[in-house]
């Protein structure tokens, strides 16, 4: 699925860095890739606690999923380590020192 173009509604991500207190926002359509490497990801996180290709958000049917890309430090949905999980509007997940929240684009 990594190279397939996906269709689906855009997702609004809001995230903050727990260490610096900075906040960011991204609205994009699937797939949304997250990691440290600028050339490989839509959302770039500058932290040694983040892998080059850390996680991927995609749609299967009408449901969003978060998939860890075998990262070194893991991806957490709430406090739970996940390899992949369904992602609902309002869910929070953590990658390195960054906490993400998903919201509807109409909010």
C-alpha positions in Angstrom: 0.0 0.0 0.0 3.0 2.3 0.4 3.1 3.4 -3.2 -0.6 3.5 -3.9 -2.5 6.8 -4.2 -5.3 6.9 -1.7 -8.6 8.9 -1.9 -10.4 10.1 1.2 -11.3 13.1 3.3 -8.5 15.3 4.6 -7.5 14.9 8.2 -6.5 17.8 10.5 -3.5 17.1 12.7 -2.6 19.4 15.6 0.6 18.5 17.4 3.0 19.9 20.0 6.5 19.3 21.2 6.4 18.5 24.9 10.0 19.7 25.3 9.7 23.1 23.6 6.0 23.9 23.9 5.7 24.7 20.2 2.5 23.7 18.4 1.9 23.0 14.7 -1.0 22.1 12.4 -1.3 20.1 9.1 -4.4 19.4 7.0 -3.7 16.8 4.3 -5.2 13.8 2.5 -4.0 10.2 2.8 -1.5 8.9 3.0 0.2 11.1 5.6 3.7 10.1 6.4 5.5 11.2 9.5 9.2 11.1 10.3 12.5 12.9 10.7 13.5 12.9 7.0 12.2 15.9 5.1 12.5 14.2 1.7 10.4 11.2 2.8 7.6 12.7 4.8 4.7 15.1 4.7 5.0 15.9 8.4 8.6 16.3 9.4 9.6 16.1 13.1 13.0 17.3 14.1 13.9 15.1 17.0 16.4 12.3 17.6 13.5 10.4 19.2 11.8 10.2 15.8 12.8 7.7 13.1 13.5 8.8 9.5 10.2 7.1 8.4 8.4 6.8 11.7 4.6 6.4 11.0 2.0 6.5 8.3 -1.7 7.5 8.4 -3.9 6.0 5.7 -7.5 5.2 4.9 -8.9 1.7 4.5 -12.5 1.8 3.4 -13.9 4.7 5.5 -11.6 4.3 8.5 -8.3 6.1 9.2 -5.4 3.9 10.5 -2.0 4.7 12.0 0.8 2.3 11.2 4.2 2.4 12.9 6.9 1.9 10.2 9.1 -0.3 12.5 10.4 2.9 14.2 13.1 2.6 16.8 11.2 4.3 19.7 7.7 3.3 18.8 4.3 4.9 18.2 1.8 5.3 21.0 -2.0 5.7 20.8 -2.8 7.1 24.2 -0.4 5.3 26.4 -0.6 2.0 24.4 2.4 1.0 22.1 0.9 0.1 18.7 2.2 -1.4 15.5 -1.0 -0.3 13.8 -4.4 0.8 15.1 -7.6 2.5 14.0 -7.6 6.2 14.4 -10.7 8.1 15.2 -11.4 11.9 15.3 -10.3 13.1 18.7 -7.7 10.4 19.3 -4.2 11.4 20.5 -1.0 9.6 19.6 2.6 10.2 20.5 5.8 10.0 18.3 8.9 10.9 20.2 8.3 14.1 22.2 5.3 15.1 20.0 1.7 14.6 20.9 -0.8 14.6 18.0 -4.5 15.1 18.1 -6.8 14.3 15.2 -9.7 16.6 14.4 -12.3 17.0 11.7 -11.4 19.6 9.1 -14.6 21.4 9.8 -13.7 22.1 13.4 
